[in-house]
Amino acid sequence: MPPHLDRDAIIEIEVATWPEPVRCTLNASGFASTLGSSQEVIMTTPEGQTSTLDGLDDCVITAELARRPCKAPDYEAENRALTALVQDMTAEPRAVLQKCAELAVLLCHADSAGISLPDRGDRVFRWRAVSGELAAEAGRTVPDDARLSEAVIARDSVVLFREGERLFPGMTGHGPHVYEVLAAPWHARGKPVGALWAMKHTPEGQFDAEDARLLQSLSHTAAGTFQTTEALDQAEARCMELERGIEDRTRDLSEAQESARKIEARLAQELEGARQLQQVSLELLSNRPELLYEQILDAAMAVMRSQGASMQILEPDTGILKLLAWRGFHPDAAAFWDRVDCNSASTCSEALKTGRRILVSDTETCTFMAGTEDLEAYRLSSLRAVQSTPLQSRNGRALGMVSTHWREPHEPSKDDFSRFDVLGREAADLIERAQTEAALRESEARLKAAVDLVELGRYSWNPQTNELKWDEKCRAMWGLPADATVDYDTWLTAVHPEDVGAVEAAIQRCIDPRGDGVYDVEYRVLGDDRGERWIATRGQTQFENDKPVWFYGVVIDVTDRKRIEKRLERRVEARTRELEEANNALRSQIEKREIAEAEVQQLQRLDAIGQITSGVAHDFNNLLSVVLTNARLLSHTVQGPYDQEGIELIRSAADRGAKLIAQLLAFSRQQRLEPDQVDLNSRIAGMGDLLGVTLGGTVQLKTIFAPDLWLALVDPNQIEMIVLNLAINARDAMQPGGTLTIETFNTVIERESFQPEEPSPGDYVVLAIKDTGNGIPDEVLLHVFEPFFTTKEPGKGSGLGLAQVFGFAKQSGGGVRIETRLGEGTAVKVFLPRARIDAADHHADSVDASKRLQTTTRLRVLVVDDDKAVLRSTVRMLDVLGYAAVSAESGSAALRVLASNQEIDLVLADFAMPEMSGGEVAKAIRAMRPILPVVLMSGYRDLNVRKEFNDLRIILKPFTENDLVNAISAALR
């Protein structure tokens, strides 16, 4: 105690707990109630001065218990020790302290143990019992012990100390060294008054959390009984005082005798409660738990002097408290309390939710019970007071509830609750044991049922001694009698020689502490009249200190399964062959389907591009028509060579634009091709100059023409575009000095190809363009026909070259094939259909506009076009050609001209016009003048227009004078 404090001073304590400190009060001598355990106790005086209560802050190492390895609880040994303690207390109650110290040495593996309690009326602690190496110190008054005892009392929990000389300075130099002290509070009348301690005198071995639990359990058990013994001592002392008082005060004899009888009656009741507690503790070790519930309630009623009691068990899945046993209830009240919902308004549910005891000293005045069914049940049983104490397992899991009831308002004493808590601990252990045993019985029953169901054999093996234990099923599998002796060699000699290596390897793996200890293997056994059999076994090795100490496993005969597997393997092989054949057929179908899907996707891409192209083709061709028409007309009137050159440049640029539009329409299949017999040799030979300019001087051009080449049935206007596209691609793929070869030959395709770009079976004229470049990688080859796909630098390729070739070839009825090798070059072969019959001479009736006689009777032509520039340019061309032109800017205007009965020989109408299209105008003219010829002008060859007006002449914009004269001549014939 600090010197500046009075012994009776009231001090305030701050307990350094985690996660936050707790404050409490006690007198300076250390005897006060605490609010929690602590690592450091600080005293605050009224003047604000603070000092450490025990000065042992750095000696307290209780937190290390949670980090140290902990041995497994040995409840059997613990129960035996406690039973012996109870029996000793019954035979010799006053020896309980010494017996408790001896058990502390035994259970906690301590070198010394003892109990420190204060002398009555004194502040000095005395070692009331000592066992172990310090046994000679029993009864010794140790003033220094106050440092340890007051620290434990202040914390009211188990405390682990180091540096024992600081705890007991008086022992320094004449006693064994103290390395660690483990101390638990010793309670009397519900308060900590001393300590049960255990010491380690050597550094070998350390206390752990299990030692702390055992020491605390021993302290609680012994303290309750010792308190009863002290009560007996106190009673005897009081009796002696009474006897002396009787001699001195005979006048008060009758009153003293009555007081003595009351005290004796109370002591008898307390002794009966203690006897019942002892009886319950003894029977817990030998009887089934469910048979002791009634006895626990009888003991509870005796300890608490109550007229009723009940015990309930918690069903975790439902949150229901199930009534196990009861005393003093009306049957209807017992039926109500048979199943109590934890969420209901009752003392039991409140205690379970808070985890603390609930005491209602008078049910009629309790506010939270007012108007509840719980209160009605108490009234029905004539009960007025109740206390409910929750039962918890050793690890804090809620187990149930034990309650006591009184017929009059009542509030139990702290001593009553102290004895009742011992009983509650017994009840909690009883319920936990009952649940554990029930779960174990259920688990064993399930295991036995499973083993019997699948006909498993069980065995065990000690790797250290080679001891082998088999059950009857294992012996039967090996063809041995049920009582046959088996050992390791018996088993191993029966293993098939070819499987011994695998079995021994599996054994080595399972006993290797670095592995998982699992033994899982299948092998054959021999040796009985049943011949060769297959065995499957699985087990688990148990290790201690990295040594295999035992092995448990199960075994099953899988011979029938292996035979079935063999048959299944043969069936699977046969079925696999069948499935392989079916899969081959299916793969063939899938490949064909993928080809069809690829063609559809390609057509969809082409259609998308065609939709865009066709949308602008009409307006663009209108512009080109105006430019080309007026350029040609100007070329007839301009005389100077400089002006003629300018006009020719305009015509050349516009012609290229017109060809580009035609190529885009052909590529996207939005323009119908005009197939004709074409001699590829002549066509390509005529392109010599154009190819030379295109290829430049860095690439050598080589041609190989088949002398007997068939005529190809293709659009002659498109073939040049194909040759130029392929030639440009070949040039860009080669280094300077490379060779480009153009070859033609005939071929016959006899088999259907799975590639969408290749031709169908038939006769073809082949145009092959070969280069000596680096070839095309496989990953690029997959995409070469996709629109806008290019490997060239930005701005050097549109990605339409091969896509146009593909579109032209497939629309012409042929196909494309690419043959390439990395480092050698690429050959693109275009398959064009062979012309089977001589085509009619399409040029027999063609007319040269420059030779048309101006003296011919002038025909009147009605020109209809909504584009004024195109309309005016067309009228000018007709005037130059010698026709009399009449113009109309819409379909309705043209019909008004015809309705006026003007003489018109032919109508030249634009197809795409607002309000009335050229087709609608043609239908209206047929209704008015059935024999009047109509020629439609279109920006592109719309296939649907061809189908609907197949008897009409259609001339494509931009057209030349020859095109116009031939269209008019054909329409008039």
VODREN-434847 format. One line per field, with one value per residue (C-alpha): x, y, z. Coordinates in steps of 0.02 Angstrom, whole numbers, plus 50000, padded with zeros to 5 digits. Example, Ala and Ser with C-alpha at 12.3 -4.5 7.8 and 13.67 -1.06 7.14 Angstrom:
<pts>
x: 50615:50684
y: 49775:49947
z: 50390:50357
</pts>
This chain:
<pts>
x: 50000:50071:50130:50030:49861:49758:49715:49527:49536:49420:49517:49465:49538:49561:49577:49679:49570:49555:49478:49445:49486:49359:49349:49303:49321:49399:49474:49660:49683:49624:49458:49328:49226:49306:49224:49338:49507:49658:49837:49872:49784:49805:49745:49683:49678:49557:49704:49727:49887:49905:50014:50022:49923:50040:50190:50182:50131:50276:50263:50086:50093:49917:49895:50030:49911:49813:49972:50049:50014:49874:49857:49690:49568:49567:49392:49404:49557:49480:49318:49415:49513:49358:49269:49414:49409:49223:49246:49389:49282:49145:49263:49373:49302:49440:49572:49495:49626:49775:49688:49651:49835:49889:49767:49832:50008:49941:49821:49926:50093:50159:50313:50222:50045:49954:49810:49833:49693:49689:49679:49513:49511:49687:49758:49899:49886:49938:49977:49836:49891:50050:50099:50252:50427:50365:50259:50366:50306:50124:50048:50183:50131:50201:50175:50248:50111:49991:50069:50008:49842:49785:49828:49722:49580:49581:49570:49451:49517:49660:49828:49996:50152:50336:50490:50427:50561:50470:50309:50394:50550:50565:50604:50755:50911:50835:50702:50687:50685:50510:50496:50307:50156:49980:49847:49656:49541:49470:49289:49190:49011:49024:49181:49365:49458:49617:49709:49742:49916:50034:50221:50353:50528:50615:50609:50554:50370:50255:50078:49946:49761:49705:49805:49716:49545:49585:49651:49495:49379:49470:49460:49271:49236:49343:49295:49110:49136:49267:49144:49023:49161:49201:49017:49024:49175:49086:48932:49034:49116:48948:48883:49030:48996:48815:48863:48973:48833:48710:48822:48831:48652:48538:48394:48409:48426:48263:48297:48474:48414:48285:48417:48531:48393:48364:48548:48560:48408:48485:48650:48563:48477:48641:48725:48585:48612:48798:48765:48651:48781:48909:48791:48754:48940:48976:48832:48884:49034:48936:48755:48673:48652:48466:48432:48508:48399:48274:48413:48488:48320:48302:48475:48434:48275:48373:48514:48397:48260:48132:47965:47988:48124:48143:48278:48266:48377:48402:48362:48484:48395:48225:48273:48156:48189:48127:48074:48178:48118:48014:47955:47811:47715:47531:47517:47442:47587:47709:47624:47643:47828:47860:47918:47967:48012:48173:48092:47942:47919:47980:48119:48198:48206:48274:48411:48456:48465:48571:48676:48652:48546:48373:48297:48115:48086:47899:47813:47661:47764:47881:47848:47910:47801:47641:47502:47604:47557:47713:47637:47474:47572:47653:47485:47415:47555:47540:47720:47777:47967:48086:48268:48330:48513:48576:48683:48836:48965:49148:49177:49030:48897:48718:48649:48489:48416:48395:48268:48204:48033:47959:47779:47811:47912:48092:48270:48407:48568:48737:48785:48634:48685:48866:48813:48684:48816:48916:48759:48731:48905:48867:48703:48789:48921:48783:48687:48845:48896:48722:48726:48902:48860:48700:48795:48929:48799:48713:48880:48930:48761:48775:48952:48903:48753:48861:48996:48867:48777:48929:49009:49164:49300:49390:49569:49706:49896:50035:50181:50300:50263:50185:50035:49887:49705:49566:49380:49284:49244:49429:49470:49328:49396:49562:49475:49527:49424:49346:49466:49623:49779:49837:49995:50083:50166:50001:49929:50080:50107:49929:49956:49977:50164:50132:50045:50167:50271:50120:50055:50221:50240:50067:50117:50275:50175:50045:50176:50277:50244:50271:50117:49933:49939:49807:49820:49719:49758:49678:49767:49740:49752:49782:49784:49610:49497:49407:49557:49614:49514:49524:49532:49506:49566:49576:49643:49722:49882:49889:50053:50130:50288:50304:50301:50164:50089:49930:49837:49650:49571:49427:49432:49305:49303:49285:49310:49135:49159:49323:49239:49099:49228:49316:49154:49114:49285:49254:49083:49154:49286:49153:49041:49188:49219:49036:49039:49199:49115:48962:49073:49164:48998:48943:49105:49079:48905:48971:49106:48978:48868:49013:49050:48869:48871:49033:48954:48801:48910:49009:48848:48783:48941:48928:48746:48786:48918:48800:48665:48787:48854:48685:48627:48755:48774:48622:48668:48852:48814:48700:48846:48961:48830:48827:49018:49047:48905:48957:49141:49108:48998:49133:49263:49165:49171:49339:49477:49637:49748:49771:49584:49561:49689:49593:49429:49512:49577:49400:49330:49467:49437:49249:49270:49374:49239:49107:49211:49240:49053:49026:49160:49086:48914:48983:49082:48930:48823:48704:48736:48692:48838:48821:48910:48978:49102:49275:49444:49553:49714:49664:49597:49755:49868:49776:49814:50003:50034:49916:50001:50173:50127:50044:50189:50326:50502:50540:50442:50464:50302:50286:50135:50094:49939:49860:49845:49682:49601:49413:49305:49250:49072:49101:49066:49206:49200:49244:49383:49507:49469:49506:49673:49728:49679:49775:49925:49935:49923:50062:50172:50151:50195:50366:50532:50606:50666:50523:50428:50241:50169:49998:49942:49784:49731:49580:49528:49387:49330:49257:49232:49136:49249:49220:49292:49159:49270:49312:49209:49081:49112:49118:49225:49322:49442:49574:49662:49815:49917:50078:50210:50379:50344:50351:50186:50034:50035:49894:49819:49808:49745:49585:49535:49596:49422:49345:49295:49415:49541:49717:49895:49959:50004:49865:49824:49903:49760:49571:49551:49429:49546:49525:49349:49303:49386:49289:49124:49152:49204:49058:48931:48998:48970:49151:49267:49439:49582:49739:49897:50037:50199:50297:50459:50410:50261:50074:49963:49784:49680:49515:49398:49283:49142:49169:49055:48962:48871:48904:48825:48724:48817:48771:48861:48780:48649:48754:48763:48908:48837:48969:48908:48723:48648:48587:48464:48362:48189:48206:48123:48041:48105:48022:48158:48098:48220:48201:48386:48390:48576:48555:48396:48479:48636:48532:48431:48592:48660:48498:48507:48685:48633:48493:48343:48205:48200:48055:48095:47991:48053:47935:47825:47665:47737:47779:47601:47532:47641:47574:47396:47415:47424:47597:47685:47812:47910:48000:48008:48176:48137:48247:48201:48234:48121:48015:47825:47822:47967:48018:47932:47768:47784:47810:47653:47552:47617:47568:47393:47386:47490:47521:47642:47747:47923:48001:48185:48229:48388:48465:48616:48645:48570:48438:48402:48224:48194:48254:48132:47983:48018:48105:48027:48095:48263:48373:48523:48649:48714:48835:48811:48897:48820:48840:48754:48608:48589:48595:48466:48347:48370:48338:48182:48110:48135
y: 50000:50172:50257:50415:50322:50275:50089:50127:50257:50232:50228:50225:50091:50099:49922:49917:49793:49774:49851:49987:50012:49981:50085:50018:50064:49974:50017:50035:49863:49782:49708:49778:49721:49737:49766:49664:49583:49692:49699:49856:49929:50115:50201:50380:50472:50615:50734:50668:50571:50403:50252:50070:49958:49811:49872:49716:49790:49717:49549:49514:49408:49336:49381:49254:49111:49142:49129:48977:48800:48725:48542:48456:48454:48289:48296:48117:48155:48318:48232:48098:48231:48332:48173:48132:48310:48297:48129:48198:48347:48228:48125:48266:48438:48537:48457:48530:48668:48551:48429:48573:48625:48446:48433:48598:48524:48366:48441:48592:48498:48630:48620:48702:48759:48838:48944:49120:49184:49328:49294:49343:49526:49551:49623:49495:49346:49173:49019:48910:48761:48724:48573:48526:48593:48732:48614:48655:48835:48788:48902:49030:49211:49295:49484:49498:49386:49534:49591:49434:49409:49590:49590:49434:49502:49667:49577:49439:49324:49206:49299:49237:49317:49306:49351:49269:49350:49515:49433:49356:49460:49372:49207:49273:49176:49036:48956:48881:49002:49053:49068:49083:49097:49057:49120:49108:49208:49118:49173:49184:49244:49294:49402:49368:49358:49263:49163:48983:48986:48867:48892:48837:48827:48774:48846:48676:48685:48833:48857:48863:48909:48733:48751:48917:48837:48691:48806:48916:48764:48691:48857:48873:48693:48696:48872:48830:48679:48766:48906:48779:48710:48884:48909:48753:48823:48987:48896:48799:48959:49041:48890:48904:49088:49046:48917:49045:49170:49045:49031:49221:49258:49119:49240:49234:49044:49011:49150:49089:48909:48966:49064:48913:48802:48924:48930:48742:48724:48841:48753:48587:48652:48716:48552:48459:48568:48536:48349:48350:48448:48318:48178:48256:48279:48097:48030:48136:48021:47859:47886:47934:48125:48123:48029:48168:48316:48281:48268:48433:48518:48442:48508:48679:48692:48642:48766:48910:48860:48875:48791:48762:48736:48699:48655:48694:48652:48767:48703:48809:48780:48842:48961:48865:48824:48646:48596:48449:48435:48537:48548:48644:48694:48679:48553:48685:48804:48663:48637:48824:48822:48660:48761:48943:49054:49150:49307:49301:49412:49297:49289:49142:49231:49390:49291:49198:49357:49453:49305:49360:49299:49377:49397:49447:49462:49493:49447:49555:49715:49675:49796:49691:49543:49644:49577:49429:49246:49211:49305:49208:49045:49103:49149:48980:48895:49019:49077:49255:49259:49183:49185:49118:49079:49043:48888:48900:48776:48793:48889:49008:48923:48944:48776:48812:48881:48830:48926:48923:48987:49046:49058:49224:49376:49329:49388:49256:49300:49308:49149:49063:49118:49067:48888:48889:48940:48784:48684:48781:48738:48555:48569:48651:48515:48386:48456:48476:48298:48233:48326:48266:48086:48095:48166:48033:47894:47963:47978:47802:47736:47823:47761:47582:47591:47659:47527:47386:47454:47457:47303:47395:47312:47414:47396:47487:47481:47543:47597:47591:47411:47343:47288:47256:47239:47177:47157:47005:47081:47111:46931:46869:46968:46878:46710:46697:46633:46763:46718:46703:46793:46925:47027:47139:46993:46899:47047:47087:46908:46905:47059:47021:47029:47155:47273:47261:47408:47524:47472:47501:47669:47720:47665:47771:47922:47906:47892:48038:48185:48306:48239:48236:48061:47993:47812:47777:47631:47488:47320:47135:46998:46811:46660:46585:46475:46626:46670:46846:46986:47176:47274:47462:47540:47715:47774:47914:47919:48002:48093:48146:48250:48213:48026:47910:47832:47751:47720:47689:47633:47548:47418:47356:47214:47296:47139:47148:47332:47298:47163:47281:47415:47293:47255:47439:47477:47356:47430:47605:47561:47494:47640:47758:47689:47713:47888:47927:47878:47979:48124:48117:48127:48265:48360:48349:48421:48554:48602:48617:48718:48829:48856:48902:49018:49097:49125:49201:49315:49367:49401:49501:49606:49631:49676:49805:49884:49873:49965:50107:50105:50101:50245:50363:50284:50369:50546:50520:50453:50601:50717:50615:50617:50806:50816:50684:50739:50920:50876:50772:50907:51036:50924:50944:51133:51175:51185:51230:51086:51162:51169:50996:50929:51007:50932:50762:50771:50808:50662:50545:50587:50571:50403:50339:50394:50304:50146:50155:50164:50018:49916:49950:49900:49743:49700:49722:49629:49775:49790:49652:49593:49581:49416:49394:49282:49347:49291:49316:49301:49447:49551:49533:49558:49721:49780:49768:49956:49985:49848:49915:50088:50013:49899:50025:49971:49879:49720:49600:49551:49377:49303:49121:49103:48933:48920:48823:48931:48919:49074:49138:49192:49353:49539:49609:49778:49698:49580:49723:49782:49606:49595:49767:49734:49570:49644:49789:49671:49562:49713:49776:49603:49595:49680:49770:49643:49522:49432:49443:49303:49309:49138:49070:48889:48776:48664:48550:48545:48376:48383:48500:48611:48654:48828:48961:49056:48908:48858:48720:48571:48620:48684:48844:48963:49006:49173:49152:49298:49239:49337:49298:49388:49327:49233:49256:49197:49081:49207:49337:49212:49189:49371:49416:49413:49522:49698:49835:49711:49764:49738:49891:50053:50181:50272:50140:50016:50016:49833:49805:49723:49538:49568:49637:49488:49370:49461:49465:49282:49216:49327:49268:49087:49043:49059:49104:48999:49062:48956:49027:48975:49082:49142:49082:49185:49181:49130:49195:49091:49161:49027:49098:48993:48924:48992:48836:48908:49047:49203:49312:49452:49596:49721:49679:49812:49941:50113:50233:50400:50496:50415:50445:50541:50712:50709:50574:50631:50710:50604:50690:50628:50673:50683:50666:50697:50788:50840:50999:50985:50805:50853:50997:50896:50754:50877:50954:50781:50740:50904:50868:50693:50767:50726:50849:50851:50901:50914:50880:50899:50771:50623:50725:50858:50722:50653:50828:50844:50678:50729:50883:50766:50825:50710:50610:50463:50403:50441:50445:50446:50443:50296:50374:50528:50594:50585:50472:50355:50314:50145:50227:50350:50202:50115:50275:50301:50122:50161:50319:50263:50076:50075:50225:50158:50206:50201:50213:50299:50235:50275:50085:49925:49889:49704:49728:49854:49727:49598:49717:49802:49665:49725:49902:49967:50031:50140:50168:50338:50407:50355:50403:50464:50288:50213:50333:50309:50119:50122:50232:50127:49967:50037:50095:49927
z: 50000:49961:50121:50094:50097:50249:50263:50259:50121:49973:49811:49629:49515:49326:49257:49094:48998:48809:48706:48837:49024:49163:49323:49496:49683:49832:50001:50016:50093:49932:49992:49872:49724:49554:49387:49274:49250:49216:49166:49270:49422:49457:49619:49618:49786:49822:49801:49622:49663:49571:49604:49545:49664:49658:49559:49453:49286:49189:49282:49221:49062:49062:48877:48831:48879:48718:48613:48695:48632:48734:48783:48753:48900:48997:49070:49132:49238:49294:49348:49441:49534:49578:49635:49749:49815:49853:49937:50043:50090:50147:50253:50316:50272:50356:50245:50087:50070:50075:49956:49837:49837:49800:49655:49585:49579:49497:49368:49319:49321:49443:49555:49701:49736:49881:49944:50013:50127:50252:50437:50513:50559:50491:50331:50320:50202:50261:50160:50228:50122:50022:49917:49815:49841:49957:50065:50217:50207:50249:50380:50357:50363:50210:50213:50039:49973:49978:49814:49725:49816:49801:49615:49588:49697:49603:49435:49495:49359:49324:49315:49251:49329:49288:49394:49555:49665:49640:49703:49858:49896:50065:49980:49886:49932:50037:49926:49750:49605:49546:49356:49337:49451:49392:49514:49519:49635:49788:49820:49980:49984:49802:49823:49789:49955:49914:49783:49731:49652:49561:49532:49409:49487:49326:49149:49078:49034:49042:49102:48964:48945:48997:49160:49189:49161:49276:49414:49404:49402:49554:49646:49614:49669:49826:49880:49887:49998:50104:50132:50204:50314:50374:50409:50518:50608:50631:50695:50819:50877:50896:50993:51113:51134:51169:51298:51387:51370:51448:51601:51613:51563:51621:51607:51416:51407:51317:51189:51157:51135:51007:50913:50914:50846:50701:50661:50668:50554:50427:50436:50416:50261:50192:50233:50145:49991:49997:50019:49866:49767:49815:49768:49597:49565:49606:49501:49352:49334:49331:49275:49112:49108:49069:49234:49340:49288:49428:49557:49501:49525:49700:49743:49671:49777:49931:49899:49856:49982:49842:49813:49626:49496:49311:49185:48999:48850:48700:48525:48420:48255:48316:48458:48575:48759:48786:48963:49027:49208:49330:49510:49592:49433:49395:49250:49136:49176:49141:48972:48936:48983:48887:48736:48763:48616:48651:48579:48697:48850:48989:49118:49025:48858:48940:49028:48868:48763:48889:48945:49127:49272:49285:49460:49485:49673:49646:49483:49523:49526:49381:49238:49091:49146:49162:49051:48984:48973:49075:49223:49205:49215:49377:49449:49398:49497:49645:49619:49660:49633:49507:49457:49289:49261:49082:49061:48949:48890:48935:48774:48801:48692:48756:48816:48912:49074:49256:49362:49541:49600:49766:49823:49913:49859:49888:49852:49876:49965:49882:49973:49898:49724:49754:49796:49657:49528:49572:49537:49376:49317:49351:49256:49107:49103:49115:48966:48862:48903:48859:48693:48655:48696:48594:48445:48467:48474:48319:48228:48276:48221:48053:48031:48073:47957:47816:47846:47851:47699:47585:47666:47721:47823:47955:48011:48106:48097:48211:48099:48248:48300:48139:48245:48129:48184:48067:48092:48032:47861:47826:47871:47760:47611:47632:47655:47838:47985:48099:48240:48132:48189:48065:48053:47929:47839:47823:47732:47621:47560:47493:47384:47199:47154:47016:47140:47286:47224:47209:47381:47468:47382:47446:47622:47616:47560:47698:47839:47775:47895:47752:47662:47706:47782:47664:47606:47449:47334:47238:47218:47188:47320:47300:47410:47432:47326:47255:47148:47108:47185:47182:47345:47367:47530:47603:47771:47870:47972:48143:48183:48348:48345:48158:48190:48126:48282:48216:48056:48031:47869:47780:47641:47515:47388:47215:47109:47036:47000:46909:46804:46760:46718:46601:46512:46507:46435:46293:46266:46276:46146:46029:46065:46042:45869:45827:45898:45803:45641:45688:45739:45574:45484:45602:45578:45391:45412:45530:45406:45269:45384:45433:45248:45218:45369:45309:45139:45221:45328:45175:45081:45228:45230:45043:45059:45193:45082:44935:45030:45063:44886:44801:44910:44835:44660:44584:44638:44599:44426:44395:44431:44319:44181:44182:44181:44044:43932:43929:43915:43759:43685:43717:43634:43470:43475:43553:43424:43520:43576:43748:43777:43705:43830:43975:43915:43894:44074:44135:44035:44097:44280:44262:44170:44316:44438:44334:44329:44519:44550:44430:44519:44691:44630:44551:44708:44819:44690:44678:44491:44374:44268:44080:44039:43865:43776:43817:43751:43905:43805:43692:43835:43940:43790:43756:43932:43908:43908:44055:44156:44115:44180:44335:44383:44346:44306:44470:44432:44285:44196:44123:44030:43994:43881:43843:43653:43660:43793:43804:43794:43965:44000:44101:44101:43990:44080:44246:44191:44171:44349:44414:44323:44383:44566:44570:44481:44605:44755:44681:44649:44828:44897:44810:44830:44679:44551:44582:44443:44413:44306:44222:44164:44081:44064:44059:44206:44260:44443:44488:44678:44790:44896:45079:45058:45021:44899:44787:44633:44618:44503:44318:44173:44202:44117:44248:44265:44380:44448:44532:44628:44706:44870:45051:45050:45163:45346:45401:45521:45380:45251:45352:45324:45148:45069:45205:45145:45199:45272:45226:45288:45199:45282:45309:45148:45035:45022:45031:45078:44933:44805:44845:44910:44735:44652:44764:44730:44541:44530:44635:44546:44379:44433:44471:44620:44689:44758:44845:44850:44956:45039:45159:45081:44905:44849:44816:44670:44658:44536:44473:44402:44266:44191:44015:43876:43819:43665:43545:43610:43495:43415:43528:43418:43252:43270:43359:43282:43283:43337:43239:43077:43108:42961:43012:42867:42950:43000:43170:43305:43450:43617:43784:43919:44101:44246:44413:44411:44306:44265:44202:44109:44020:43978:43905:43799:43733:43687:43594:43499:43445:43390:43284:43391:43435:43625:43739:43926:44082:44263:44340:44298:44312:44195:44067:44075:44046:43889:43824:43869:43761:43610:43560:43439:43539:43464:43622:43809:43898:44087:44245:44357:44529:44544:44688:44682:44528:44488:44310:44327:44378:44232:44112:44177:44158:43978:43932:43991:43885:43733:43735:43587:43639:43679:43847:43893:44079:44139:44302:44408:44431:44368:44499:44489:44549:44411:44284:44348:44350:44183:44085:43922:43939:43884:44027:43997:44135:44186:44135:43955:43793:43630:43559:43711:43692:43503:43520:43662:43562:43405:43499:43581:43414:43328
</pts>
